Amino acid sequence: MKLVTVAALAGLLATGAAHAAGTGCGGFAWSLDAERALLAAPEAGDTTAPPTFRRLAMTPLAQAALPMPPERAPREPGSALAGATRVSVPEAGLYRVTLPAEGWIDVIQGGAYRRPEAFTGAKDCPGLRKSVRVRLDAGEAVIQVTGTTPVPGLAFTREP
């Protein structure tokens, strides 16, 4: 009887620890320390090559001059905001785009959407909301963000 109670208690503790790890800033699938630093000190970046902070001028979606329509249509198009920025990709590889606030990320290269290979997010981490990993070729790419929350900028980094 005691063995069952100890096993049940151990299971509850393990479940609680796993749940706690998935909340707050500990809930991301990969470390975002470099991105957090870029987003916290944007004046240190704002170049086109990674690692960099890129500013976004968010305007109403209907007035935004996006190179392509958002791949995922906003739930509330009338209240949607959008912004885009160009980045330089020095060599082919896996890159990250990280947002400090809620938003949909489209990465466009060669006139086509580049689908993320992975994404991670947390709703209760101050200064970090979402990050995607996307494989890019050397050259130029466009990152566009849509959503109902203003996003002042994004971090663009190379996967370590």
DSSP file (Angstrom, degrees, kcal/mol; ACC not computed):
  #  RESIDUE AA STRUCTURE BP1 BP2  ACC     N-H-->O    O-->H-N    N-H-->O    O-->H-N    TCO  KAPPA ALPHA  PHI   PSI    X-CA   Y-CA   Z-CA
    1    1 A M     >        0   0    0      0, 0.0     4,-1.9     0, 0.0     5,-0.1   0.000 360.0 360.0 360.0 -44.4    0.0    0.0    0.0
    2    2 A K  H  >  +     0   0    0      1,-0.2     4,-2.6     2,-0.2     5,-0.2   0.873 360.0  56.0 -64.8 -36.3    2.8    2.4    0.9
    3    3 A L  H  > S+     0   0    0      1,-0.2     4,-2.3     2,-0.2    -1,-0.2   0.896 107.1  48.9 -62.8 -40.8    4.6    1.6   -2.3
    4    4 A V  H  > S+     0   0    0      2,-0.2     4,-2.6     1,-0.2    -1,-0.2   0.909 111.5  49.6 -64.5 -42.5    1.5    2.6   -4.4
    5    5 A T  H  X S+     0   0    0     -4,-1.9     4,-2.5     2,-0.2    -2,-0.2   0.915 111.9  47.5 -63.7 -44.1    1.2    5.9   -2.4
    6    6 A V  H  X S+     0   0    0     -4,-2.6     4,-2.5     2,-0.2    -1,-0.2   0.908 113.1  48.9 -63.8 -42.4    4.9    6.7   -3.0
    7    7 A A  H  X S+     0   0    0     -4,-2.3     4,-2.1     2,-0.2    -2,-0.2   0.905 112.1  48.4 -64.0 -42.0    4.6    5.9   -6.7
    8    8 A A  H  X S+     0   0    0     -4,-2.6     4,-2.2     2,-0.2    -2,-0.2   0.912 112.1  48.8 -64.9 -42.3    1.5    8.0   -7.0
    9    9 A L  H  X S+     0   0    0     -4,-2.5     4,-2.4     2,-0.2    -2,-0.2   0.904 110.3  51.3 -64.1 -41.9    3.1   10.9   -5.2
   10   10 A A  H  X S+     0   0    0     -4,-2.5     4,-2.3     1,-0.2    -1,-0.2   0.893 109.6  51.0 -62.4 -39.7    6.2   10.7   -7.4
   11   11 A G  H  X S+     0   0    0     -4,-2.1     4,-2.2     2,-0.2    -2,-0.2   0.908 110.2  48.6 -63.9 -42.5    4.0   10.7  -10.5
   12   12 A L  H  X S+     0   0    0     -4,-2.2     4,-2.4     2,-0.2    -2,-0.2   0.910 111.9  49.2 -63.9 -42.5    2.2   13.8   -9.3
   13   13 A L  H  X S+     0   0    0     -4,-2.4     4,-2.4     2,-0.2    -2,-0.2   0.907 111.1  49.5 -63.9 -41.8    5.4   15.6   -8.6
   14   14 A A  H  X S+     0   0    0     -4,-2.3     4,-2.3     2,-0.2    -1,-0.2   0.904 111.2  49.6 -63.6 -41.6    6.9   14.7  -12.0
   15   15 A T  H  X S+     0   0    0     -4,-2.2     4,-2.3     2,-0.2    -2,-0.2   0.909 111.4  49.1 -63.4 -42.7    3.7   16.0  -13.7
   16   16 A G  H  X S+     0   0    0     -4,-2.4     4,-2.4     2,-0.2    -2,-0.2   0.898 111.2  49.3 -64.0 -41.5    3.9   19.2  -11.7
   17   17 A A  H  X S+     0   0    0     -4,-2.4     4,-1.9     2,-0.2    -2,-0.2   0.899 111.2  49.6 -65.5 -40.4    7.6   19.8  -12.6
   18   18 A A  H  X S+     0   0    0     -4,-2.3     4,-0.8     2,-0.2    -2,-0.2   0.905 111.9  48.4 -65.1 -40.4    6.9   19.1  -16.3
   19   19 A H  H >< S+     0   0    0     -4,-2.3     3,-0.7     1,-0.2    -2,-0.2   0.909 109.7  52.0 -65.5 -42.0    4.0   21.6  -16.2
   20   20 A A  H >< S+     0   0    0     -4,-2.4     3,-1.4     1,-0.2    -1,-0.2   0.868 105.1  56.0 -62.8 -36.6    6.1   24.2  -14.5
   21   21 A A  H 3< S+     0   0    0     -4,-1.9    -1,-0.2     1,-0.3    -2,-0.2   0.752 103.2  56.8 -67.6 -22.9    8.8   23.9  -17.1
   22   22 A G  T << S+     0   0    0     -4,-0.8     2,-0.3    -3,-0.7    -1,-0.3   0.338  98.1  77.0 -90.8   7.4    6.3   24.7  -19.8
   23   23 A T  S X  S+     0   0    0     -3,-1.4     3,-1.1    -4,-0.1     4,-0.1  -0.738  88.9   0.4-115.0 164.4    5.2   28.0  -18.4
   24   24 A G  G >  S-     0   0    0     -2,-0.3     3,-1.1     1,-0.2   101,-0.2  -0.212 122.7 -29.1  61.5-150.4    6.8   31.4  -18.3
   25   25 A C  G >  S+     0   0    0      1,-0.2     3,-0.6    99,-0.2    -1,-0.2   0.576 133.0  68.9 -78.7  -9.1   10.2   31.9  -20.1
   26   26 A G  G <  S+     0   0    0     -3,-1.1    -1,-0.2     1,-0.2    -2,-0.2   0.443  80.1  80.9 -84.8   0.6   11.1   28.3  -19.4
   27   27 A G  G <   +     0   0    0     -3,-1.1    94,-0.3    -5,-0.2    -1,-0.2   0.437  64.1 109.6 -88.7   0.9    8.5   27.1  -21.8
   28   28 A F    <   -     0   0    0     -3,-0.6    92,-0.1    -5,-0.1    94,-0.0  -0.491  68.7-134.4 -79.1 148.9   10.5   27.7  -25.1
   29   29 A A  S    S+     0   0    0     -2,-0.2     2,-0.3     1,-0.1    -1,-0.1   0.689  88.6  21.4 -75.2 -19.1   11.8   24.7  -27.0
   30   30 A W  S    S-     0   0    0      0, 0.0     2,-0.1     0, 0.0    -1,-0.1  -0.960  97.5 -81.8-144.5 162.4   15.2   26.3  -27.5
   31   31 A S        -     0   0    0     -2,-0.3     3,-0.1     1,-0.1     4,-0.1  -0.412  32.6-176.5 -67.2 134.9   17.3   29.0  -25.8
   32   32 A L     >  +     0   0    0     -2,-0.1     4,-2.7     1,-0.1     5,-0.2  -0.069  43.2 121.9-120.0  30.7   16.4   32.5  -26.8
   33   33 A D  H  > S+     0   0    0      2,-0.2     4,-2.0     1,-0.2     5,-0.1   0.916  77.1  46.5 -61.2 -45.5   19.1   34.3  -24.8
   34   34 A A  H  > S+     0   0    0      1,-0.2     4,-2.0     2,-0.2    -1,-0.2   0.903 114.5  47.9 -64.6 -40.6   20.7   36.0  -27.9
   35   35 A E  H  > S+     0   0    0      2,-0.2     4,-2.6     1,-0.2     5,-0.2   0.894 108.5  54.1 -67.9 -39.6   17.3   37.1  -29.2
   36   36 A R  H  X S+     0   0    0     -4,-2.7     4,-1.9     1,-0.2    -1,-0.2   0.914 108.6  50.0 -59.3 -43.2   16.2   38.4  -25.8
   37   37 A A  H  X S+     0   0    0     -4,-2.0     4,-1.5     2,-0.2    -1,-0.2   0.907 111.5  47.9 -63.6 -42.7   19.4   40.6  -25.7
   38   38 A L  H  < S+     0   0    0     -4,-2.0    -2,-0.2     1,-0.2    -1,-0.2   0.916 113.8  46.4 -64.1 -42.8   18.7   41.9  -29.2
   39   39 A L  H  < S+     0   0    0     -4,-2.6    -1,-0.2     1,-0.2    -2,-0.2   0.798 112.6  50.6 -71.1 -28.3   15.1   42.7  -28.4
   40   40 A A  H  < S+     0   0    0     -4,-1.9    -1,-0.2     1,-0.2    -2,-0.2   0.754 121.8  31.2 -80.2 -24.8   16.0   44.4  -25.1
   41   41 A A    ><  +     0   0    0     -4,-1.5     3,-2.1    -5,-0.2     4,-0.3  -0.531  67.6 163.3-131.4  65.7   18.7   46.7  -26.7
   42   42 A P  G >   +     0   0    0      0, 0.0     3,-1.6     0, 0.0    11,-0.2   0.756  69.6  69.2 -61.2 -24.8   17.5   47.4  -30.2
   43   43 A E  G 3  S+     0   0    0      1,-0.3    -5,-0.1    -3,-0.1    -2,-0.0   0.720  91.1  63.3 -66.6 -17.4   19.8   50.3  -30.7
   44   44 A A  G <  S+     0   0    0     -3,-2.1    -1,-0.3    -6,-0.2    -6,-0.1   0.616 115.0  23.2 -79.5 -12.8   22.7   47.8  -30.7
   45   45 A G    <   +     0   0    0     -3,-1.6     7,-0.1    -4,-0.3     9,-0.1   0.144  52.8 130.5-119.8-127.3   21.4   46.2  -33.9
   46   46 A D        +     0   0    0      7,-0.8     2,-0.2     1,-0.3     8,-0.1   0.819  46.7 126.4  66.8  37.5   19.2   47.3  -36.8
   47   47 A T        -     0   0    0      2,-0.3    -1,-0.3     4,-0.1    -2,-0.0  -0.545  69.1-116.4-100.7 179.1   21.6   46.1  -39.6
   48   48 A T  S    S+     0   0    0     -2,-0.2    40,-2.7    39,-0.1     4,-0.1   0.714  90.1  73.4 -93.2 -18.9   20.3   43.8  -42.3
   49   49 A A  S    S-     0   0    0     38,-0.2    -2,-0.3     2,-0.1    40,-0.1  -0.680  91.5 -63.9 -96.6 149.2   22.6   40.8  -41.5
   50   50 A P  S    S+     0   0    0      0, 0.0   107,-0.2     0, 0.0    -1,-0.1  -0.376 110.0  47.0 -74.3 155.3   22.2   38.5  -38.5
   51   51 A P  S    S+     0   0    0      0, 0.0     2,-0.3     0, 0.0   106,-0.2   0.536  92.5 128.5 -77.1 137.2   22.3   38.7  -35.6
   52   52 A T  E     -A  156   0A   0    104,-2.2   104,-2.8    -4,-0.1     2,-0.5  -0.989  57.0-127.1-152.5 158.3   20.2   41.8  -35.8
   53   53 A F  E     -A  155   0A   0     -2,-0.3    -7,-0.8   102,-0.2     2,-0.5  -0.930  28.8-161.4-101.0 131.9   17.2   43.7  -34.5
   54   54 A R  E     -A  154   0A   0    100,-2.8   100,-2.2    -2,-0.5     2,-0.1  -0.974  12.4-133.8-118.9 126.5   14.9   44.9  -37.3
   55   55 A R  E     -A  153   0A   0     -2,-0.5     2,-0.4    98,-0.2    98,-0.3  -0.430  16.4-151.9 -73.6 150.0   12.3   47.6  -36.7
   56   56 A L        -     0   0    0     96,-2.3     2,-1.0    -2,-0.1    29,-0.1  -0.992   9.5-153.5-125.9 128.4    8.8   47.2  -37.9
   57   57 A A        -     0   0    0     -2,-0.4     2,-0.4    27,-0.3    27,-0.3  -0.855  23.5-156.9 -96.2  99.3    6.5   50.0  -38.9
   58   58 A M        +     0   0    0     -2,-1.0    25,-0.2    25,-0.1    88,-0.1  -0.657  20.2 167.3 -83.0 127.8    3.1   48.3  -38.3
   59   59 A T  E     -E   82   0B   0     23,-2.6    23,-2.7    -2,-0.4     5,-0.1  -0.850  49.1 -67.3-129.4 166.4    0.2   49.9  -40.2
   60   60 A P  E >>  -E   81   0B   0      0, 0.0     3,-1.8     0, 0.0     4,-1.3  -0.310  48.9-121.6 -54.7 138.7   -3.4   48.7  -40.9
   61   61 A L  T 34 S+     0   0    0     19,-2.5     3,-0.5     1,-0.3     5,-0.2   0.854 111.0  58.8 -52.6 -41.0   -3.2   45.6  -43.1
   62   62 A A  T 34 S+     0   0    0     18,-0.3    -1,-0.3    15,-0.3    19,-0.1   0.769 114.3  37.5 -62.4 -25.1   -5.4   47.2  -45.8
   63   63 A Q  T <4 S+     0   0    0     -3,-1.8    -1,-0.2    19,-0.0    -2,-0.2   0.543  91.5 109.1-102.6 -10.5   -2.8   50.0  -46.1
   64   64 A A     <  -     0   0    0     -4,-1.3     2,-1.2    -3,-0.5    19,-0.1  -0.445  64.9-139.9 -72.1 138.2    0.4   47.9  -45.7
   65   65 A A        +     0   0    0     -2,-0.2    -1,-0.1    17,-0.1    -3,-0.1  -0.546  35.2 173.0 -95.9  67.8    2.5   47.4  -48.8
   66   66 A L        -     0   0    0     -2,-1.2    18,-0.0    -5,-0.2    78,-0.0  -0.512  38.1-132.6 -76.4 143.8    3.4   43.8  -48.1
   67   67 A P  S    S+     0   0    0      0, 0.0    -1,-0.1     0, 0.0    17,-0.0   0.830  92.1  11.1 -65.2 -30.2    5.2   41.9  -50.9
   68   68 A M  S    S-     0   0    0     44,-0.0     3,-0.1    40,-0.0    44,-0.0  -0.978  92.3 -95.5-141.6 153.0    2.8   39.0  -50.6
   69   69 A P        -     0   0    0      0, 0.0     4,-0.1     0, 0.0     0, 0.0  -0.329  60.0 -82.7 -62.8 153.0   -0.6   38.6  -48.7
   70   70 A P        -     0   0    0      0, 0.0     3,-0.0     0, 0.0    75,-0.0  -0.311  33.4-133.5 -56.4 138.0   -0.2   37.0  -45.3
   71   71 A E  S    S+     0   0    0      1,-0.2     2,-0.6    -3,-0.1    35,-0.0   0.853  99.1  44.5 -64.2 -33.2    0.0   33.2  -45.7
   72   72 A R  S    S-     0   0    0     74,-0.0    -1,-0.2    32,-0.0    32,-0.1  -0.961  94.7-127.2-112.3 119.7   -2.6   32.9  -42.9
   73   73 A A        -     0   0    0     -2,-0.6    -2,-0.1     1,-0.1    73,-0.0  -0.397  31.1-107.4 -64.5 135.9   -5.5   35.3  -43.1
   74   74 A P        -     0   0    0      0, 0.0    -1,-0.1     0, 0.0     4,-0.1  -0.324  16.7-131.1 -63.0 146.2   -6.1   37.3  -40.0
   75   75 A R  S    S+     0   0    0      1,-0.3    -2,-0.1     2,-0.1     5,-0.0   0.862 106.4  31.4 -65.5 -35.6   -9.1   36.4  -37.9
   76   76 A E  S >> S+     0   0    0      1,-0.1     3,-1.6     2,-0.0     4,-0.5  -0.732  71.8 178.0-123.4  80.2  -10.2   40.0  -37.7
   77   77 A P  G >4 S+     0   0    0      0, 0.0     3,-0.9     0, 0.0   -15,-0.3   0.812  77.9  60.4 -55.6 -33.7   -9.0   41.6  -41.0
   78   78 A G  G 34 S+     0   0    0      1,-0.2   -16,-0.1   -17,-0.1    -2,-0.0   0.767 113.7  35.1 -67.0 -25.4  -10.4   45.0  -40.1
   79   79 A S  G <4 S+     0   0    0     -3,-1.6    -1,-0.2   -19,-0.1     2,-0.1   0.307  92.4 121.8-109.6   8.0   -8.3   45.3  -37.0
   80   80 A A    <<  -     0   0    0     -3,-0.9   -19,-2.5    -4,-0.5     2,-0.3  -0.445  44.3-158.3 -76.6 144.5   -5.2   43.6  -38.4
   81   81 A L  E     -EF  60 147B   0     66,-4.0    66,-2.0   -21,-0.3     2,-0.3  -0.829  10.0-171.5-114.0 156.8   -1.8   45.3  -38.5
   82   82 A A  E     +EF  59 146B   0    -23,-2.7   -23,-2.6    -2,-0.3     2,-0.3  -0.997  10.9 170.5-150.3 152.2    1.1   44.4  -40.7
   83   83 A G  E     - F   0 145B   0     62,-1.9    62,-2.9    -2,-0.3     2,-0.3  -0.980  10.0-162.2-155.6 156.3    4.8   45.3  -41.2
   84   84 A A  E     - F   0 144B   0     -2,-0.3   -27,-0.3   -27,-0.3     2,-0.3  -0.980   4.8-175.7-142.7 153.7    7.7   44.0  -43.3
   85   85 A T  E     - F   0 143B   0     58,-2.2    58,-2.9    -2,-0.3     2,-0.4  -0.989  21.9-126.6-146.2 151.8   11.4   44.3  -43.3
   86   86 A R  E     - F   0 142B   0     -2,-0.3     2,-0.3    56,-0.2    56,-0.2  -0.792  25.6-171.0 -99.4 143.2   14.2   43.0  -45.6
   87   87 A V  E     - F   0 141B   0     54,-2.7    54,-2.3    -2,-0.4     2,-0.5  -0.946  20.9-125.5-131.2 153.7   17.2   41.0  -44.2
   88   88 A S  E     - F   0 140B   0    -40,-2.7    52,-0.2    -2,-0.3    50,-0.1  -0.850  14.7-156.8 -97.8 132.7   20.4   39.8  -45.7
   89   89 A V  E     - F   0 139B   0     50,-3.7    50,-2.6    -2,-0.5     3,-0.1  -0.915   4.2-167.3-109.8 104.1   21.2   36.1  -45.5
   90   90 A P        +     0   0    0      0, 0.0     2,-0.3     0, 0.0    -1,-0.1   0.817  69.4   0.5 -66.7 -31.5   25.0   35.8  -45.7
   91   91 A E  S    S-     0   0    0     46,-0.1    45,-0.1    48,-0.1    48,-0.0  -0.990  87.2 -85.5-153.3 155.7   25.0   32.0  -46.3
   92   92 A A  S    S+     0   0    0     -2,-0.3     2,-0.3    -3,-0.1    45,-0.2  -0.300  74.7  93.7 -60.9 143.2   22.5   29.2  -46.7
   93   93 A G  E    S-B  136   0A   0     43,-2.4    43,-2.9    41,-0.0     2,-0.5  -0.986  74.8 -45.0 163.7-168.3   21.4   27.7  -43.4
   94   94 A L  E     -B  135   0A   0     -2,-0.3    65,-3.0    41,-0.2     2,-0.3  -0.818  53.5-179.0 -97.2 127.8   18.9   27.7  -40.6
   95   95 A Y  E     -BC 134 158A   0     39,-2.8    39,-2.8    -2,-0.5     2,-0.4  -0.812  17.5-134.5-124.5 162.4   17.8   31.0  -39.2
   96   96 A R  E     -BC 133 157A   0     61,-3.3    61,-2.0    -2,-0.3     2,-0.5  -0.935   7.4-164.9-119.5 142.3   15.5   32.2  -36.4
   97   97 A V  E     -BC 132 156A   0     35,-2.0    35,-2.4    -2,-0.4     2,-0.4  -0.998  17.9-173.1-121.5 124.7   12.9   35.0  -36.4
   98   98 A T  E     -BC 131 155A   0     57,-2.4    57,-2.5    -2,-0.5    33,-0.2  -0.968   8.0-159.8-127.1 133.9   11.8   36.0  -32.9
   99   99 A L  E     -B  130   0A   0     31,-2.9    30,-2.7    -2,-0.4    31,-1.5  -0.849  16.9-151.8-111.0 145.9    9.0   38.3  -31.9
  100  100 A P  S    S+     0   0    0      0, 0.0    27,-0.4     0, 0.0     2,-0.3   0.584  85.1  31.3 -86.2 -11.0    8.5   40.1  -28.5
  101  101 A A  S    S-     0   0    0     26,-0.1    28,-0.2    29,-0.1    29,-0.2  -0.867 103.5 -66.7-140.3 169.6    4.7   40.2  -29.0
  102  102 A E        +     0   0    0     -2,-0.3    47,-0.3    48,-0.1     2,-0.3  -0.315  69.4 127.4 -60.7 136.4    1.9   38.2  -30.6
  103  103 A G        -     0   0    0     44,-0.1     2,-0.5    45,-0.1    44,-0.2  -0.907  57.2-105.5 179.0 158.2    2.0   38.0  -34.5
  104  104 A W  E     -G  146   0B   0     42,-3.8    42,-2.0    -2,-0.3     2,-0.5  -0.838  35.5-147.7 -95.5 131.7    2.0   35.8  -37.5
  105  105 A I  E     -G  145   0B   0     -2,-0.5     2,-0.4    40,-0.2    40,-0.2  -0.886  16.2-178.4-106.9 125.1    5.5   35.5  -39.2
  106  106 A D  E     -G  144   0B   0     38,-2.9    38,-2.8    -2,-0.5     2,-0.5  -0.988   8.1-163.5-115.7 131.3    5.9   35.0  -43.0
  107  107 A V  E     -G  143   0B   0      7,-0.5     7,-3.4    -2,-0.4     2,-0.4  -0.975  10.4-169.2-113.7 127.5    9.4   34.6  -44.4
  108  108 A I  E     +GH 142 113B   0     34,-3.2    34,-2.8    -2,-0.5     2,-0.3  -0.955  13.0 164.6-122.2 131.0    9.6   35.2  -48.1
  109  109 A Q  E >  S+ H   0 112B   0      3,-2.5     3,-1.2    -2,-0.4    32,-0.1  -0.983  70.0   4.0-145.4 134.7   12.5   34.4  -50.4
  110  110 A G  T 3  S-     0   0    0     30,-0.4     3,-0.1    -2,-0.3    -1,-0.1   0.814 129.5 -59.9  63.2  30.0   12.7   34.1  -54.1
  111  111 A G  T 3  S+     0   0    0      1,-0.2     2,-0.3   -43,-0.0    -1,-0.2   0.613 118.3  98.3  75.5  12.5    9.0   35.1  -54.4
  112  112 A A  E <  S-H  109   0B   0     -3,-1.2    -3,-2.5   -44,-0.0    -1,-0.2  -0.962  78.6-105.3-133.5 150.0    7.9   32.1  -52.3
  113  113 A Y  E     -H  108   0B   0     -2,-0.3     2,-0.7    -5,-0.2    -5,-0.2  -0.488  28.2-143.1 -66.8 138.7    6.9   31.5  -48.7
  114  114 A R        -     0   0    0     -7,-3.4    -7,-0.5    -2,-0.2    -1,-0.0  -0.938  19.3-136.8-103.7 114.2    9.6   29.7  -46.7
  115  115 A R        -     0   0    0     -2,-0.7    20,-0.5     1,-0.1    -9,-0.1  -0.481  20.8-110.8 -74.0 135.7    7.8   27.4  -44.3
  116  116 A P        -     0   0    0      0, 0.0    18,-0.3     0, 0.0     3,-0.1  -0.372  14.0-152.3 -62.8 142.4    9.2   27.2  -40.7
  117  117 A E  S    S-     0   0    0     16,-3.1     2,-0.3     1,-0.3    17,-0.2   0.734  79.8  -4.7 -83.3 -26.1   10.9   23.9  -39.8
  118  118 A A  E     -D  133   0A   0     15,-1.1    15,-2.8     2,-0.0     2,-0.3  -0.982  63.2-164.7-159.9 158.6   10.0   24.5  -36.1
  119  119 A F  E     -D  132   0A   0     -2,-0.3     2,-0.3    13,-0.2    13,-0.2  -0.983   2.7-173.8-146.3 158.5    8.4   27.1  -33.9
  120  120 A T  E     +D  131   0A   0     11,-2.5    11,-2.7    -2,-0.3     2,-0.3  -0.984   9.8 169.2-148.2 153.8    8.1   27.8  -30.2
  121  121 A G  E     -D  130   0A   0     -2,-0.3     2,-0.3   -94,-0.3     9,-0.2  -0.994  18.6-162.7-161.8 161.6    6.2   30.3  -28.1
  122  122 A A    >   -     0   0    0      7,-2.1     3,-0.5    -2,-0.3     6,-0.1  -0.961  10.3-157.0-150.2 133.2    5.1   31.3  -24.6
  123  123 A K  T 3  S+     0   0    0     -2,-0.3   -21,-0.1     1,-0.2   -98,-0.1   0.663  90.8  49.1 -85.0 -16.8    2.3   33.7  -23.7
  124  124 A D  T 3  S+     0   0    0   -100,-0.2   -99,-0.2     5,-0.1    -1,-0.2  -0.148  79.0 105.8-120.8  40.7    3.6   34.7  -20.3
  125  125 A C    X   -     0   0    0     -3,-0.5     3,-1.8     3,-0.5    -3,-0.1  -0.946  70.0-127.4-118.3 108.5    7.3   35.6  -20.9
  126  126 A P  T 3  S+     0   0    0      0, 0.0   -25,-0.1     0, 0.0    -2,-0.1  -0.319  90.7   6.6 -57.9 126.3    7.9   39.3  -20.8
  127  127 A G  T 3  S+     0   0    0    -27,-0.4     2,-0.4    -2,-0.1   -26,-0.1   0.307 119.9  74.4  86.4  -8.7    9.7   40.5  -24.0
  128  128 A L    <   +     0   0    0     -3,-1.8    -3,-0.5   -28,-0.1     3,-0.1  -0.998  39.9 149.3-136.4 132.5    9.6   37.2  -25.8
  129  129 A R        +     0   0    0    -30,-2.7    -7,-2.1    -2,-0.4     2,-0.3   0.671  63.3   3.2-124.9 -45.6    6.5   35.6  -27.5
  130  130 A K  E     -BD  99 121A   0    -31,-1.5   -31,-2.9    -9,-0.2    -1,-0.4  -0.998  47.7-173.3-152.8 145.3    7.3   33.5  -30.5
  131  131 A S  E     -BD  98 120A   0    -11,-2.7   -11,-2.5    -2,-0.3     2,-0.3  -0.996   6.7-167.6-141.9 139.8   10.3   32.2  -32.4
  132  132 A V  E     -BD  97 119A   0    -35,-2.4   -35,-2.0    -2,-0.3     2,-0.5  -0.943  14.3-142.1-124.5 149.3   10.4   30.2  -35.7
  133  133 A R  E     +BD  96 118A   0    -15,-2.8   -16,-3.1    -2,-0.3   -15,-1.1  -0.943  26.6 176.0-107.2 129.7   13.3   28.4  -37.4
  134  134 A V  E     -B   95   0A   0    -39,-2.8   -39,-2.8    -2,-0.5     2,-0.5  -0.999  28.8-128.2-138.7 138.1   13.4   28.7  -41.2
  135  135 A R  E     -B   94   0A   0    -20,-0.5     2,-0.3    -2,-0.4   -41,-0.2  -0.733  35.2-178.2 -87.2 127.0   15.9   27.4  -43.7
  136  136 A L  E     -B   93   0A   0    -43,-2.9   -43,-2.4    -2,-0.5     2,-0.2  -0.897  23.1-130.6-126.8 154.1   17.1   30.1  -46.1
  137  137 A D        -     0   0    0     -2,-0.3   -46,-0.1   -45,-0.2   -48,-0.1  -0.583  46.5 -83.6 -90.8 161.7   19.4   30.4  -49.1
  138  138 A A  S    S+     0   0    0     -2,-0.2     2,-0.3   -48,-0.1    -1,-0.1  -0.396  95.4  54.0 -62.5 144.2   22.1   33.1  -49.3
  139  139 A G  E    S-F   89   0B   0    -50,-2.6   -50,-3.7    -3,-0.1     2,-0.3  -0.969  96.4 -26.7 132.8-148.1   20.7   36.4  -50.6
  140  140 A E  E     -F   88   0B   0     -2,-0.3   -30,-0.4   -52,-0.2     2,-0.3  -0.805  50.5-177.8-107.8 148.2   17.8   38.6  -49.5
  141  141 A A  E     -F   87   0B   0    -54,-2.3   -54,-2.7    -2,-0.3     2,-0.4  -0.958  18.4-136.7-137.7 157.6   14.7   37.6  -47.7
  142  142 A V  E     -FG  86 108B   0    -34,-2.8   -34,-3.2    -2,-0.3     2,-0.5  -0.960  11.2-161.6-115.9 133.9   11.6   39.5  -46.5
  143  143 A I  E     -FG  85 107B   0    -58,-2.9   -58,-2.2    -2,-0.4     2,-0.4  -0.970  11.7-174.7-113.2 123.4   10.0   39.0  -43.1
  144  144 A Q  E     -FG  84 106B   0    -38,-2.8   -38,-2.9    -2,-0.5     2,-0.4  -0.951   6.3-161.9-121.2 143.0    6.5   40.1  -42.7
  145  145 A V  E     -FG  83 105B   0    -62,-2.9   -62,-1.9    -2,-0.4     2,-0.3  -0.972   8.5-179.4-124.4 133.0    4.5   40.1  -39.5
  146  146 A T  E     +FG  82 104B   0    -42,-2.0   -42,-3.8    -2,-0.4     2,-0.3  -0.955  24.2 105.2-129.6 152.3    0.7   40.4  -39.2
  147  147 A G  E    S-F   81   0B   0    -66,-2.0   -66,-4.0    -2,-0.3   -86,-0.1  -0.960  71.3 -89.1 165.4-175.0   -1.6   40.5  -36.2
  148  148 A T  S    S+     0   0    0     -2,-0.3   -45,-0.1   -68,-0.2   -66,-0.1   0.477 100.2  76.7-101.0  -4.8   -3.7   42.6  -34.0
  149  149 A T  S    S-     0   0    0    -47,-0.3     2,-0.1   -68,-0.1   -68,-0.1  -0.898  88.2-113.6-106.5 132.8   -1.0   43.6  -31.6
  150  150 A P        -     0   0    0      0, 0.0   -48,-0.1     0, 0.0    -2,-0.1  -0.447  27.8-160.7 -62.2 134.0    1.7   46.2  -32.6
  151  151 A V        -     0   0    0     -2,-0.1   -93,-0.1     1,-0.1   -95,-0.1  -0.970   5.8-161.6-117.6 113.3    5.1   44.6  -32.8
  152  152 A P        -     0   0    0      0, 0.0   -96,-2.3     0, 0.0     2,-0.3   0.762  64.0 -40.3 -70.3 -23.7    7.9   47.1  -32.6
  153  153 A G  E     -A   55   0A   0    -98,-0.3     2,-0.3   -96,-0.0   -98,-0.2  -0.982  53.8-120.2 179.6-176.4   10.5   44.9  -34.2
  154  154 A L  E     -A   54   0A   0   -100,-2.2  -100,-2.8    -2,-0.3     2,-0.4  -0.953  18.7-119.5-144.2 160.3   12.0   41.4  -34.4
  155  155 A A  E     -AC  53  98A   0    -57,-2.5   -57,-2.4    -2,-0.3     2,-0.5  -0.893  21.9-166.1-102.6 134.5   15.2   39.6  -33.8
  156  156 A F  E     +AC  52  97A   0   -104,-2.8  -104,-2.2    -2,-0.4     2,-0.3  -0.979  21.5 161.0-122.8 115.8   16.8   37.8  -36.8
  157  157 A T  E     - C   0  96A   0    -61,-2.0   -61,-3.3    -2,-0.5     2,-0.4  -0.897  39.7-111.8-135.0 159.7   19.6   35.3  -35.9
  158  158 A R  E     - C   0  95A   0     -2,-0.3   -63,-0.3   -63,-0.2    -2,-0.0  -0.745  42.8-105.2 -88.9 139.9   21.5   32.4  -37.3
  159  159 A E              0   0    0    -65,-3.0   -65,-0.2    -2,-0.4    -1,-0.1  -0.466 360.0 360.0 -63.0 128.6   20.8   29.0  -35.7
  160  160 A P              0   0    0      0, 0.0    -1,-0.2     0, 0.0   -65,-0.1   0.523 360.0 360.0 -65.9 360.0   23.9   28.2  -33.6
